[in-house]
Amino acid sequence: MPDETTTIEILKSDRDRLDELRRYPDEPYLIIVRRLLEQIEDPEPLSPETLASIQASLDEIRQGEFLTHGELKRDLEERDPTHNHAFIPYNDP
């Protein structure tokens, strides 16, 4: 059975943005939208292990188990004050 079509409602500003994405004059919105959908599909979804690791990291952050940039810098300098650690300049409050 062939795919059926439907009508969707979008803002004129979004339609104008779709117009800007046309590769050639009068390229159908169907093709533009399909191209956009294909671009956002992730061919390699995250593994259960990776998702669990991300969740564990987020839990640690919520529990306050992290170091700020300034704390890390002080810790490294205390361990080896003569070593020139390569830091990107940052104004730590």
PyMOL Python script that loads the backbone (N, CA, C, O; Angstrom):
from pymol import cmd

cmd.read_pdbstr("""\
ATOM      1  N   MET A   1       0.837  -1.169   0.000  1.00  0.00           N
ATOM      2  CA  MET A   1       0.000   0.000   0.000  1.00  0.00           C
ATOM      3  C   MET A   1       0.893   1.247   0.000  1.00  0.00           C
ATOM      4  O   MET A   1       1.775   1.349   0.853  1.00  0.00           O
ATOM      5  N   PRO A   2       0.702   2.181  -0.906  1.00  0.00           N
ATOM      6  CA  PRO A   2       1.541   3.383  -0.949  1.00  0.00           C
ATOM      7  C   PRO A   2       1.274   4.284   0.250  1.00  0.00           C
ATOM      8  O   PRO A   2       0.198   4.267   0.847  1.00  0.00           O
ATOM      9  N   ASP A   3       2.302   5.075   0.580  1.00  0.00           N
ATOM     10  CA  ASP A   3       2.143   6.025   1.679  1.00  0.00           C
ATOM     11  C   ASP A   3       1.049   7.024   1.336  1.00  0.00           C
ATOM     12  O   ASP A   3       0.911   7.467   0.196  1.00  0.00           O
ATOM     13  N   GLU A   4       0.278   7.363   2.361  1.00  0.00           N
ATOM     14  CA  GLU A   4      -0.732   8.393   2.179  1.00  0.00           C
ATOM     15  C   GLU A   4      -0.130   9.737   2.557  1.00  0.00           C
ATOM     16  O   GLU A   4       0.846   9.799   3.305  1.00  0.00           O
ATOM     17  N   THR A   5      -0.700  10.789   2.050  1.00  0.00           N
ATOM     18  CA  THR A   5      -0.241  12.121   2.414  1.00  0.00           C
ATOM     19  C   THR A   5      -1.233  12.746   3.382  1.00  0.00           C
ATOM     20  O   THR A   5      -2.383  12.319   3.483  1.00  0.00           O
ATOM     21  N   THR A   6      -0.768  13.755   4.082  1.00  0.00           N
ATOM     22  CA  THR A   6      -1.610  14.470   5.018  1.00  0.00           C
ATOM     23  C   THR A   6      -1.239  15.935   4.974  1.00  0.00           C
ATOM     24  O   THR A   6      -0.226  16.309   4.384  1.00  0.00           O
ATOM     25  N   THR A   7      -2.042  16.749   5.585  1.00  0.00           N
ATOM     26  CA  THR A   7      -1.773  18.177   5.662  1.00  0.00           C
ATOM     27  C   THR A   7      -1.353  18.508   7.075  1.00  0.00           C
ATOM     28  O   THR A   7      -1.957  18.034   8.037  1.00  0.00           O
ATOM     29  N   ILE A   8      -0.304  19.333   7.207  1.00  0.00           N
ATOM     30  CA  ILE A   8       0.126  19.783   8.525  1.00  0.00           C
ATOM     31  C   ILE A   8       0.073  21.300   8.568  1.00  0.00           C
ATOM     32  O   ILE A   8       0.107  21.966   7.533  1.00  0.00           O
ATOM     33  N   GLU A   9      -0.010  21.827   9.758  1.00  0.00           N
ATOM     34  CA  GLU A   9      -0.038  23.268   9.943  1.00  0.00           C
ATOM     35  C   GLU A   9       1.302  23.716  10.501  1.00  0.00           C
ATOM     36  O   GLU A   9       1.770  23.183  11.507  1.00  0.00           O
ATOM     37  N   ILE A  10       1.924  24.701   9.846  1.00  0.00           N
ATOM     38  CA  ILE A  10       3.179  25.248  10.331  1.00  0.00           C
ATOM     39  C   ILE A  10       3.094  26.772  10.289  1.00  0.00           C
ATOM     40  O   ILE A  10       2.246  27.338   9.599  1.00  0.00           O
ATOM     41  N   LEU A  11       3.962  27.414  11.019  1.00  0.00           N
ATOM     42  CA  LEU A  11       4.026  28.869  11.009  1.00  0.00           C
ATOM     43  C   LEU A  11       4.587  29.352   9.677  1.00  0.00           C
ATOM     44  O   LEU A  11       5.385  28.664   9.039  1.00  0.00           O
ATOM     45  N   LYS A  12       4.162  30.538   9.269  1.00  0.00           N
ATOM     46  CA  LYS A  12       4.691  31.099   8.019  1.00  0.00           C
ATOM     47  C   LYS A  12       6.197  31.280   8.099  1.00  0.00           C
ATOM     48  O   LYS A  12       6.903  31.091   7.108  1.00  0.00           O
ATOM     49  N   SER A  13       6.689  31.645   9.273  1.00  0.00           N
ATOM     50  CA  SER A  13       8.136  31.826   9.416  1.00  0.00           C
ATOM     51  C   SER A  13       8.865  30.496   9.207  1.00  0.00           C
ATOM     52  O   SER A  13       9.960  30.476   8.644  1.00  0.00           O
ATOM     53  N   ASP A  14       8.275  29.395   9.652  1.00  0.00           N
ATOM     54  CA  ASP A  14       8.895  28.086   9.418  1.00  0.00           C
ATOM     55  C   ASP A  14       8.813  27.703   7.941  1.00  0.00           C
ATOM     56  O   ASP A  14       9.750  27.122   7.392  1.00  0.00           O
ATOM     57  N   ARG A  15       7.693  28.028   7.302  1.00  0.00           N
ATOM     58  CA  ARG A  15       7.582  27.769   5.875  1.00  0.00           C
ATOM     59  C   ARG A  15       8.640  28.555   5.108  1.00  0.00           C
ATOM     60  O   ARG A  15       9.234  28.051   4.154  1.00  0.00           O
ATOM     61  N   ASP A  16       8.870  29.803   5.541  1.00  0.00           N
ATOM     62  CA  ASP A  16       9.902  30.615   4.892  1.00  0.00           C
ATOM     63  C   ASP A  16      11.286  29.975   5.068  1.00  0.00           C
ATOM     64  O   ASP A  16      12.117  30.008   4.160  1.00  0.00           O
ATOM     65  N   ARG A  17      11.512  29.407   6.224  1.00  0.00           N
ATOM     66  CA  ARG A  17      12.796  28.728   6.457  1.00  0.00           C
ATOM     67  C   ARG A  17      12.918  27.498   5.559  1.00  0.00           C
ATOM     68  O   ARG A  17      13.993  27.216   5.029  1.00  0.00           O
ATOM     69  N   LEU A  18      11.819  26.772   5.391  1.00  0.00           N
ATOM     70  CA  LEU A  18      11.843  25.630   4.476  1.00  0.00           C
ATOM     71  C   LEU A  18      12.139  26.096   3.050  1.00  0.00           C
ATOM     72  O   LEU A  18      12.879  25.442   2.316  1.00  0.00           O
ATOM     73  N   ASP A  19      11.557  27.227   2.670  1.00  0.00           N
ATOM     74  CA  ASP A  19      11.826  27.763   1.334  1.00  0.00           C
ATOM     75  C   ASP A  19      13.310  28.019   1.136  1.00  0.00           C
ATOM     76  O   ASP A  19      13.844  27.792   0.050  1.00  0.00           O
ATOM     77  N   GLU A  20      13.977  28.491   2.182  1.00  0.00           N
ATOM     78  CA  GLU A  20      15.410  28.774   2.094  1.00  0.00           C
ATOM     79  C   GLU A  20      16.238  27.496   1.931  1.00  0.00           C
ATOM     80  O   GLU A  20      17.378  27.551   1.469  1.00  0.00           O
ATOM     81  N   LEU A  21      15.673  26.359   2.306  1.00  0.00           N
ATOM     82  CA  LEU A  21      16.384  25.088   2.217  1.00  0.00           C
ATOM     83  C   LEU A  21      16.186  24.385   0.875  1.00  0.00           C
ATOM     84  O   LEU A  21      16.741  23.311   0.641  1.00  0.00           O
ATOM     85  N   ARG A  22      15.408  24.985   0.016  1.00  0.00           N
ATOM     86  CA  ARG A  22      15.184  24.370  -1.297  1.00  0.00           C
ATOM     87  C   ARG A  22      16.502  24.270  -2.058  1.00  0.00           C
ATOM     88  O   ARG A  22      17.290  25.215  -2.089  1.00  0.00           O
ATOM     89  N   ARG A  23      16.725  23.123  -2.663  1.00  0.00           N
ATOM     90  CA  ARG A  23      17.920  22.925  -3.473  1.00  0.00           C
ATOM     91  C   ARG A  23      17.702  23.391  -4.908  1.00  0.00           C
ATOM     92  O   ARG A  23      18.659  23.670  -5.630  1.00  0.00           O
ATOM     93  N   TYR A  24      16.447  23.472  -5.310  1.00  0.00           N
ATOM     94  CA  TYR A  24      16.113  23.970  -6.634  1.00  0.00           C
ATOM     95  C   TYR A  24      14.733  24.619  -6.536  1.00  0.00           C
ATOM     96  O   TYR A  24      13.955  24.284  -5.643  1.00  0.00           O
ATOM     97  N   PRO A  25      14.429  25.529  -7.433  1.00  0.00           N
ATOM     98  CA  PRO A  25      13.117  26.192  -7.372  1.00  0.00           C
ATOM     99  C   PRO A  25      11.981  25.168  -7.420  1.00  0.00           C
ATOM    100  O   PRO A  25      12.022  24.195  -8.173  1.00  0.00           O
ATOM    101  N   ASP A  26      11.003  25.415  -6.620  1.00  0.00           N
ATOM    102  CA  ASP A  26       9.808  24.562  -6.564  1.00  0.00           C
ATOM    103  C   ASP A  26      10.074  23.148  -6.046  1.00  0.00           C
ATOM    104  O   ASP A  26       9.265  22.249  -6.278  1.00  0.00           O
ATOM    105  N   GLU A  27      11.187  22.938  -5.352  1.00  0.00           N
ATOM    106  CA  GLU A  27      11.392  21.632  -4.717  1.00  0.00           C
ATOM    107  C   GLU A  27      10.243  21.425  -3.741  1.00  0.00           C
ATOM    108  O   GLU A  27       9.978  22.300  -2.916  1.00  0.00           O
ATOM    109  N   PRO A  28       9.558  20.293  -3.814  1.00  0.00           N
ATOM    110  CA  PRO A  28       8.400  20.083  -2.934  1.00  0.00           C
ATOM    111  C   PRO A  28       8.793  20.026  -1.452  1.00  0.00           C
ATOM    112  O   PRO A  28       9.859  19.532  -1.085  1.00  0.00           O
ATOM    113  N   TYR A  29       7.898  20.548  -0.626  1.00  0.00           N
ATOM    114  CA  TYR A  29       8.144  20.496   0.818  1.00  0.00           C
ATOM    115  C   TYR A  29       8.305  19.055   1.286  1.00  0.00           C
ATOM    116  O   TYR A  29       9.067  18.791   2.217  1.00  0.00           O
ATOM    117  N   LEU A  30       7.612  18.135   0.665  1.00  0.00           N
ATOM    118  CA  LEU A  30       7.731  16.724   1.011  1.00  0.00           C
ATOM    119  C   LEU A  30       9.185  16.279   0.963  1.00  0.00           C
ATOM    120  O   LEU A  30       9.652  15.583   1.865  1.00  0.00           O
ATOM    121  N   ILE A  31       9.900  16.672  -0.077  1.00  0.00           N
ATOM    122  CA  ILE A  31      11.305  16.285  -0.240  1.00  0.00           C
ATOM    123  C   ILE A  31      12.172  16.990   0.800  1.00  0.00           C
ATOM    124  O   ILE A  31      13.062  16.374   1.385  1.00  0.00           O
ATOM    125  N   ILE A  32      11.916  18.275   1.031  1.00  0.00           N
ATOM    126  CA  ILE A  32      12.703  19.038   2.002  1.00  0.00           C
ATOM    127  C   ILE A  32      12.536  18.443   3.401  1.00  0.00           C
ATOM    128  O   ILE A  32      13.518  18.229   4.111  1.00  0.00           O
ATOM    129  N   VAL A  33      11.297  18.179   3.789  1.00  0.00           N
ATOM    130  CA  VAL A  33      11.032  17.630   5.123  1.00  0.00           C
ATOM    131  C   VAL A  33      11.644  16.247   5.261  1.00  0.00           C
ATOM    132  O   VAL A  33      12.231  15.930   6.296  1.00  0.00           O
ATOM    133  N   ARG A  34      11.515  15.426   4.239  1.00  0.00           N
ATOM    134  CA  ARG A  34      12.105  14.078   4.294  1.00  0.00           C
ATOM    135  C   ARG A  34      13.617  14.162   4.455  1.00  0.00           C
ATOM    136  O   ARG A  34      14.197  13.406   5.234  1.00  0.00           O
ATOM    137  N   ARG A  35      14.269  15.079   3.723  1.00  0.00           N
ATOM    138  CA  ARG A  35      15.717  15.264   3.837  1.00  0.00           C
ATOM    139  C   ARG A  35      16.104  15.674   5.257  1.00  0.00           C
ATOM    140  O   ARG A  35      17.078  15.167   5.814  1.00  0.00           O
ATOM    141  N   LEU A  36      15.335  16.597   5.837  1.00  0.00           N
ATOM    142  CA  LEU A  36      15.610  17.023   7.211  1.00  0.00           C
ATOM    143  C   LEU A  36      15.437  15.872   8.197  1.00  0.00           C
ATOM    144  O   LEU A  36      16.249  15.709   9.108  1.00  0.00           O
ATOM    145  N   LEU A  37      14.398  15.085   8.023  1.00  0.00           N
ATOM    146  CA  LEU A  37      14.165  13.951   8.922  1.00  0.00           C
ATOM    147  C   LEU A  37      15.285  12.919   8.815  1.00  0.00           C
ATOM    148  O   LEU A  37      15.701  12.344   9.821  1.00  0.00           O
ATOM    149  N   GLU A  38      15.766  12.687   7.615  1.00  0.00           N
ATOM    150  CA  GLU A  38      16.858  11.730   7.437  1.00  0.00           C
ATOM    151  C   GLU A  38      18.141  12.234   8.084  1.00  0.00           C
ATOM    152  O   GLU A  38      18.942  11.438   8.574  1.00  0.00           O
ATOM    153  N   GLN A  39      18.341  13.541   8.089  1.00  0.00           N
ATOM    154  CA  GLN A  39      19.551  14.115   8.681  1.00  0.00           C
ATOM    155  C   GLN A  39      19.556  13.985  10.195  1.00  0.00           C
ATOM    156  O   GLN A  39      20.622  13.870  10.800  1.00  0.00           O
ATOM    157  N   ILE A  40      18.383  14.001  10.819  1.00  0.00           N
ATOM    158  CA  ILE A  40      18.363  13.961  12.283  1.00  0.00           C
ATOM    159  C   ILE A  40      18.301  12.546  12.840  1.00  0.00           C
ATOM    160  O   ILE A  40      18.460  12.351  14.045  1.00  0.00           O
ATOM    161  N   GLU A  41      18.073  11.562  11.988  1.00  0.00           N
ATOM    162  CA  GLU A  41      18.044  10.185  12.461  1.00  0.00           C
ATOM    163  C   GLU A  41      19.447   9.748  12.847  1.00  0.00           C
ATOM    164  O   GLU A  41      20.405   9.965  12.105  1.00  0.00           O
ATOM    165  N   ASP A  42      19.556   9.134  14.007  1.00  0.00           N
ATOM    166  CA  ASP A  42      20.851   8.673  14.493  1.00  0.00           C
ATOM    167  C   ASP A  42      21.042   7.219  14.061  1.00  0.00           C
ATOM    168  O   ASP A  42      20.329   6.334  14.534  1.00  0.00           O
ATOM    169  N   PRO A  43      21.999   6.968  13.167  1.00  0.00           N
ATOM    170  CA  PRO A  43      22.196   5.603  12.700  1.00  0.00           C
ATOM    171  C   PRO A  43      22.744   4.676  13.783  1.00  0.00           C
ATOM    172  O   PRO A  43      22.600   3.457  13.687  1.00  0.00           O
ATOM    173  N   GLU A  44      23.370   5.246  14.812  1.00  0.00           N
ATOM    174  CA  GLU A  44      23.913   4.444  15.903  1.00  0.00           C
ATOM    175  C   GLU A  44      23.375   4.956  17.231  1.00  0.00           C
ATOM    176  O   GLU A  44      23.994   5.814  17.861  1.00  0.00           O
ATOM    177  N   PRO A  45      22.235   4.442  17.662  1.00  0.00           N
ATOM    178  CA  PRO A  45      21.719   4.898  18.953  1.00  0.00           C
ATOM    179  C   PRO A  45      22.675   4.511  20.080  1.00  0.00           C
ATOM    180  O   PRO A  45      23.474   3.585  19.941  1.00  0.00           O
ATOM    181  N   LEU A  46      22.584   5.227  21.186  1.00  0.00           N
ATOM    182  CA  LEU A  46      23.469   4.954  22.316  1.00  0.00           C
ATOM    183  C   LEU A  46      23.175   3.578  22.896  1.00  0.00           C
ATOM    184  O   LEU A  46      22.023   3.153  22.984  1.00  0.00           O
ATOM    185  N   SER A  47      24.238   2.895  23.287  1.00  0.00           N
ATOM    186  CA  SER A  47      24.093   1.566  23.872  1.00  0.00           C
ATOM    187  C   SER A  47      23.521   1.695  25.282  1.00  0.00           C
ATOM    188  O   SER A  47      23.607   2.760  25.892  1.00  0.00           O
ATOM    189  N   PRO A  48      22.940   0.614  25.798  1.00  0.00           N
ATOM    190  CA  PRO A  48      22.446   0.650  27.182  1.00  0.00           C
ATOM    191  C   PRO A  48      23.549   1.006  28.181  1.00  0.00           C
ATOM    192  O   PRO A  48      23.289   1.684  29.175  1.00  0.00           O
ATOM    193  N   GLU A  49      24.777   0.552  27.921  1.00  0.00           N
ATOM    194  CA  GLU A  49      25.895   0.863  28.816  1.00  0.00           C
ATOM    195  C   GLU A  49      26.203   2.354  28.811  1.00  0.00           C
ATOM    196  O   GLU A  49      26.436   2.952  29.861  1.00  0.00           O
ATOM    197  N   THR A  50      26.203   2.949  27.622  1.00  0.00           N
ATOM    198  CA  THR A  50      26.475   4.381  27.516  1.00  0.00           C
ATOM    199  C   THR A  50      25.375   5.185  28.189  1.00  0.00           C
ATOM    200  O   THR A  50      25.658   6.145  28.906  1.00  0.00           O
ATOM    201  N   LEU A  51      24.124   4.804  27.964  1.00  0.00           N
ATOM    202  CA  LEU A  51      23.002   5.495  28.614  1.00  0.00           C
ATOM    203  C   LEU A  51      23.106   5.394  30.135  1.00  0.00           C
ATOM    204  O   LEU A  51      22.841   6.366  30.843  1.00  0.00           O
ATOM    205  N   ALA A  52      23.493   4.215  30.641  1.00  0.00           N
ATOM    206  CA  ALA A  52      23.651   4.033  32.086  1.00  0.00           C
ATOM    207  C   ALA A  52      24.781   4.902  32.621  1.00  0.00           C
ATOM    208  O   ALA A  52      24.667   5.463  33.711  1.00  0.00           O
ATOM    209  N   SER A  53      25.861   5.019  31.871  1.00  0.00           N
ATOM    210  CA  SER A  53      26.992   5.850  32.279  1.00  0.00           C
ATOM    211  C   SER A  53      26.596   7.328  32.314  1.00  0.00           C
ATOM    212  O   SER A  53      26.962   8.051  33.241  1.00  0.00           O
ATOM    213  N   ILE A  54      25.857   7.767  31.318  1.00  0.00           N
ATOM    214  CA  ILE A  54      25.382   9.152  31.297  1.00  0.00           C
ATOM    215  C   ILE A  54      24.472   9.410  32.489  1.00  0.00           C
ATOM    216  O   ILE A  54      24.597  10.440  33.152  1.00  0.00           O
ATOM    217  N   GLN A  55      23.559   8.489  32.765  1.00  0.00           N
ATOM    218  CA  GLN A  55      22.644   8.650  33.894  1.00  0.00           C
ATOM    219  C   GLN A  55      23.405   8.697  35.209  1.00  0.00           C
ATOM    220  O   GLN A  55      23.077   9.502  36.082  1.00  0.00           O
ATOM    221  N   ALA A  56      24.408   7.856  35.364  1.00  0.00           N
ATOM    222  CA  ALA A  56      25.210   7.855  36.593  1.00  0.00           C
ATOM    223  C   ALA A  56      25.933   9.191  36.759  1.00  0.00           C
ATOM    224  O   ALA A  56      26.018   9.721  37.867  1.00  0.00           O
ATOM    225  N   SER A  57      26.453   9.732  35.661  1.00  0.00           N
ATOM    226  CA  SER A  57      27.134  11.033  35.726  1.00  0.00           C
ATOM    227  C   SER A  57      26.160  12.135  36.102  1.00  0.00           C
ATOM    228  O   SER A  57      26.489  12.999  36.915  1.00  0.00           O
ATOM    229  N   LEU A  58      24.977  12.118  35.527  1.00  0.00           N
ATOM    230  CA  LEU A  58      23.968  13.125  35.870  1.00  0.00           C
ATOM    231  C   LEU A  58      23.569  13.023  37.343  1.00  0.00           C
ATOM    232  O   LEU A  58      23.375  14.038  38.011  1.00  0.00           O
ATOM    233  N   ASP A  59      23.449  11.790  37.843  1.00  0.00           N
ATOM    234  CA  ASP A  59      23.124  11.592  39.263  1.00  0.00           C
ATOM    235  C   ASP A  59      24.217  12.172  40.156  1.00  0.00           C
ATOM    236  O   ASP A  59      23.918  12.799  41.173  1.00  0.00           O
ATOM    237  N   GLU A  60      25.487  11.965  39.782  1.00  0.00           N
ATOM    238  CA  GLU A  60      26.602  12.510  40.556  1.00  0.00           C
ATOM    239  C   GLU A  60      26.543  14.036  40.578  1.00  0.00           C
ATOM    240  O   GLU A  60      26.762  14.652  41.621  1.00  0.00           O
ATOM    241  N   ILE A  61      26.251  14.635  39.448  1.00  0.00           N
ATOM    242  CA  ILE A  61      26.163  16.094  39.386  1.00  0.00           C
ATOM    243  C   ILE A  61      25.042  16.597  40.273  1.00  0.00           C
ATOM    244  O   ILE A  61      25.220  17.566  41.011  1.00  0.00           O
ATOM    245  N   ARG A  62      23.882  15.945  40.208  1.00  0.00           N
ATOM    246  CA  ARG A  62      22.743  16.351  41.050  1.00  0.00           C
ATOM    247  C   ARG A  62      23.073  16.240  42.538  1.00  0.00           C
ATOM    248  O   ARG A  62      22.555  17.011  43.346  1.00  0.00           O
ATOM    249  N   GLN A  63      23.924  15.293  42.899  1.00  0.00           N
ATOM    250  CA  GLN A  63      24.301  15.087  44.297  1.00  0.00           C
ATOM    251  C   GLN A  63      25.484  15.965  44.697  1.00  0.00           C
ATOM    252  O   GLN A  63      25.970  15.879  45.825  1.00  0.00           O
ATOM    253  N   GLY A  64      25.947  16.806  43.780  1.00  0.00           N
ATOM    254  CA  GLY A  64      27.053  17.703  44.086  1.00  0.00           C
ATOM    255  C   GLY A  64      28.417  17.057  44.041  1.00  0.00           C
ATOM    256  O   GLY A  64      29.379  17.610  44.574  1.00  0.00           O
ATOM    257  N   GLU A  65      28.521  15.916  43.427  1.00  0.00           N
ATOM    258  CA  GLU A  65      29.790  15.190  43.358  1.00  0.00           C
ATOM    259  C   GLU A  65      30.551  15.588  42.093  1.00  0.00           C
ATOM    260  O   GLU A  65      30.639  14.821  41.134  1.00  0.00           O
ATOM    261  N   PHE A  66      31.097  16.800  42.112  1.00  0.00           N
ATOM    262  CA  PHE A  66      31.870  17.283  40.982  1.00  0.00           C
ATOM    263  C   PHE A  66      32.817  18.367  41.475  1.00  0.00           C
ATOM    264  O   PHE A  66      32.664  18.896  42.576  1.00  0.00           O
ATOM    265  N   LEU A  67      33.795  18.684  40.642  1.00  0.00           N
ATOM    266  CA  LEU A  67      34.741  19.757  40.934  1.00  0.00           C
ATOM    267  C   LEU A  67      34.518  20.880  39.937  1.00  0.00           C
ATOM    268  O   LEU A  67      34.273  20.636  38.755  1.00  0.00           O
ATOM    269  N   THR A  68      34.605  22.112  40.419  1.00  0.00           N
ATOM    270  CA  THR A  68      34.562  23.235  39.496  1.00  0.00           C
ATOM    271  C   THR A  68      35.922  23.360  38.832  1.00  0.00           C
ATOM    272  O   THR A  68      36.888  22.725  39.255  1.00  0.00           O
ATOM    273  N   HIS A  69      35.994  24.167  37.806  1.00  0.00           N
ATOM    274  CA  HIS A  69      37.255  24.394  37.116  1.00  0.00           C
ATOM    275  C   HIS A  69      38.299  24.922  38.091  1.00  0.00           C
ATOM    276  O   HIS A  69      39.445  24.473  38.091  1.00  0.00           O
ATOM    277  N   GLY A  70      37.895  25.876  38.920  1.00  0.00           N
ATOM    278  CA  GLY A  70      38.826  26.451  39.892  1.00  0.00           C
ATOM    279  C   GLY A  70      39.320  25.435  40.896  1.00  0.00           C
ATOM    280  O   GLY A  70      40.502  25.428  41.240  1.00  0.00           O
ATOM    281  N   GLU A  71      38.430  24.571  41.374  1.00  0.00           N
ATOM    282  CA  GLU A  71      38.838  23.535  42.331  1.00  0.00           C
ATOM    283  C   GLU A  71      39.816  22.560  41.692  1.00  0.00           C
ATOM    284  O   GLU A  71      40.807  22.172  42.311  1.00  0.00           O
ATOM    285  N   LEU A  72      39.542  22.170  40.472  1.00  0.00           N
ATOM    286  CA  LEU A  72      40.445  21.250  39.772  1.00  0.00           C
ATOM    287  C   LEU A  72      41.811  21.890  39.556  1.00  0.00           C
ATOM    288  O   LEU A  72      42.844  21.248  39.745  1.00  0.00           O
ATOM    289  N   LYS A  73      41.809  23.152  39.162  1.00  0.00           N
ATOM    290  CA  LYS A  73      43.069  23.860  38.932  1.00  0.00           C
ATOM    291  C   LYS A  73      43.883  23.936  40.225  1.00  0.00           C
ATOM    292  O   LYS A  73      45.086  23.673  40.218  1.00  0.00           O
ATOM    293  N   ARG A  74      43.227  24.298  41.343  1.00  0.00           N
ATOM    294  CA  ARG A  74      43.934  24.365  42.629  1.00  0.00           C
ATOM    295  C   ARG A  74      44.476  23.000  43.031  1.00  0.00           C
ATOM    296  O   ARG A  74      45.594  22.897  43.536  1.00  0.00           O
ATOM    297  N   ASP A  75      43.683  21.947  42.806  1.00  0.00           N
ATOM    298  CA  ASP A  75      44.105  20.594  43.155  1.00  0.00           C
ATOM    299  C   ASP A  75      45.350  20.201  42.356  1.00  0.00           C
ATOM    300  O   ASP A  75      46.291  19.641  42.917  1.00  0.00           O
ATOM    301  N   LEU A  76      45.362  20.486  41.073  1.00  0.00           N
ATOM    302  CA  LEU A  76      46.515  20.151  40.243  1.00  0.00           C
ATOM    303  C   LEU A  76      47.738  20.956  40.641  1.00  0.00           C
ATOM    304  O   LEU A  76      48.851  20.430  40.671  1.00  0.00           O
ATOM    305  N   GLU A  77      47.537  22.234  40.948  1.00  0.00           N
ATOM    306  CA  GLU A  77      48.665  23.070  41.355  1.00  0.00           C
ATOM    307  C   GLU A  77      49.229  22.621  42.701  1.00  0.00           C
ATOM    308  O   GLU A  77      50.439  22.686  42.915  1.00  0.00           O
ATOM    309  N   GLU A  78      48.371  22.168  43.602  1.00  0.00           N
ATOM    310  CA  GLU A  78      48.845  21.665  44.895  1.00  0.00           C
ATOM    311  C   GLU A  78      49.668  20.401  44.720  1.00  0.00           C
ATOM    312  O   GLU A  78      50.646  20.192  45.437  1.00  0.00           O
ATOM    313  N   ARG A  79      49.282  19.562  43.779  1.00  0.00           N
ATOM    314  CA  ARG A  79      50.014  18.312  43.543  1.00  0.00           C
ATOM    315  C   ARG A  79      51.375  18.575  42.924  1.00  0.00           C
ATOM    316  O   ARG A  79      52.349  17.899  43.254  1.00  0.00           O
ATOM    317  N   ASP A  80      51.452  19.556  42.024  1.00  0.00           N
ATOM    318  CA  ASP A  80      52.716  19.840  41.327  1.00  0.00           C
ATOM    319  C   ASP A  80      52.763  21.323  40.981  1.00  0.00           C
ATOM    320  O   ASP A  80      52.431  21.705  39.859  1.00  0.00           O
ATOM    321  N   PRO A  81      53.173  22.164  41.930  1.00  0.00           N
ATOM    322  CA  PRO A  81      53.159  23.612  41.686  1.00  0.00           C
ATOM    323  C   PRO A  81      54.166  24.067  40.625  1.00  0.00           C
ATOM    324  O   PRO A  81      54.049  25.178  40.109  1.00  0.00           O
ATOM    325  N   THR A  82      55.144  23.235  40.296  1.00  0.00           N
ATOM    326  CA  THR A  82      56.145  23.646  39.302  1.00  0.00           C
ATOM    327  C   THR A  82      55.716  23.306  37.879  1.00  0.00           C
ATOM    328  O   THR A  82      56.291  23.819  36.919  1.00  0.00           O
ATOM    329  N   HIS A  83      54.726  22.460  37.739  1.00  0.00           N
ATOM    330  CA  HIS A  83      54.283  22.037  36.403  1.00  0.00           C
ATOM    331  C   HIS A  83      53.386  23.109  35.799  1.00  0.00           C
ATOM    332  O   HIS A  83      52.495  23.638  36.463  1.00  0.00           O
ATOM    333  N   ASN A  84      53.632  23.420  34.535  1.00  0.00           N
ATOM    334  CA  ASN A  84      52.824  24.414  33.836  1.00  0.00           C
ATOM    335  C   ASN A  84      51.638  23.708  33.192  1.00  0.00           C
ATOM    336  O   ASN A  84      51.747  23.194  32.079  1.00  0.00           O
ATOM    337  N   HIS A  85      50.512  23.683  33.887  1.00  0.00           N
ATOM    338  CA  HIS A  85      49.314  23.037  33.354  1.00  0.00           C
ATOM    339  C   HIS A  85      48.724  23.890  32.246  1.00  0.00           C
ATOM    340  O   HIS A  85      48.602  25.107  32.384  1.00  0.00           O
ATOM    341  N   ALA A  86      48.364  23.252  31.159  1.00  0.00           N
ATOM    342  CA  ALA A  86      47.798  23.974  30.020  1.00  0.00           C
ATOM    343  C   ALA A  86      46.315  24.189  30.261  1.00  0.00           C
ATOM    344  O   ALA A  86      45.504  23.279  30.085  1.00  0.00           O
ATOM    345  N   PHE A  87      45.969  25.412  30.667  1.00  0.00           N
ATOM    346  CA  PHE A  87      44.577  25.761  30.893  1.00  0.00           C
ATOM    347  C   PHE A  87      44.145  26.819  29.918  1.00  0.00           C
ATOM    348  O   PHE A  87      44.909  27.721  29.574  1.00  0.00           O
ATOM    349  N   ILE A  88      42.934  26.706  29.482  1.00  0.00           N
ATOM    350  CA  ILE A  88      42.358  27.758  28.668  1.00  0.00           C
ATOM    351  C   ILE A  88      41.986  28.889  29.626  1.00  0.00           C
ATOM    352  O   ILE A  88      41.359  28.629  30.653  1.00  0.00           O
ATOM    353  N   PRO A  89      42.350  30.128  29.324  1.00  0.00           N
ATOM    354  CA  PRO A  89      42.018  31.225  30.233  1.00  0.00           C
ATOM    355  C   PRO A  89      40.520  31.267  30.515  1.00  0.00           C
ATOM    356  O   PRO A  89      39.698  31.179  29.603  1.00  0.00           O
ATOM    357  N   TYR A  90      40.191  31.401  31.761  1.00  0.00           N
ATOM    358  CA  TYR A  90      38.797  31.396  32.196  1.00  0.00           C
ATOM    359  C   TYR A  90      38.701  32.196  33.475  1.00  0.00           C
ATOM    360  O   TYR A  90      39.507  32.015  34.388  1.00  0.00           O
ATOM    361  N   ASN A  91      37.732  33.069  33.547  1.00  0.00           N
ATOM    362  CA  ASN A  91      37.529  33.844  34.762  1.00  0.00           C
ATOM    363  C   ASN A  91      36.650  33.069  35.705  1.00  0.00           C
ATOM    364  O   ASN A  91      35.427  33.074  35.569  1.00  0.00           O
ATOM    365  N   ASP A  92      37.258  32.404  36.659  1.00  0.00           N
ATOM    366  CA  ASP A  92      36.521  31.604  37.634  1.00  0.00           C
ATOM    367  C   ASP A  92      36.048  32.514  38.753  1.00  0.00           C
ATOM    368  O   ASP A  92      36.864  33.164  39.406  1.00  0.00           O
ATOM    369  N   PRO A  93      34.743  32.571  38.985  1.00  0.00           N
ATOM    370  CA  PRO A  93      34.235  33.448  40.049  1.00  0.00           C
ATOM    371  C   PRO A  93      34.651  33.017  41.424  1.00  0.00           C
ATOM    372  O   PRO A  93      34.294  33.664  42.409  1.00  0.00           O
TER     373      PRO A  93
END
""", "prot")
cmd.dss("prot")
cmd.show_as("cartoon", "prot")
cmd.util.cbc("prot")
cmd.orient("prot")
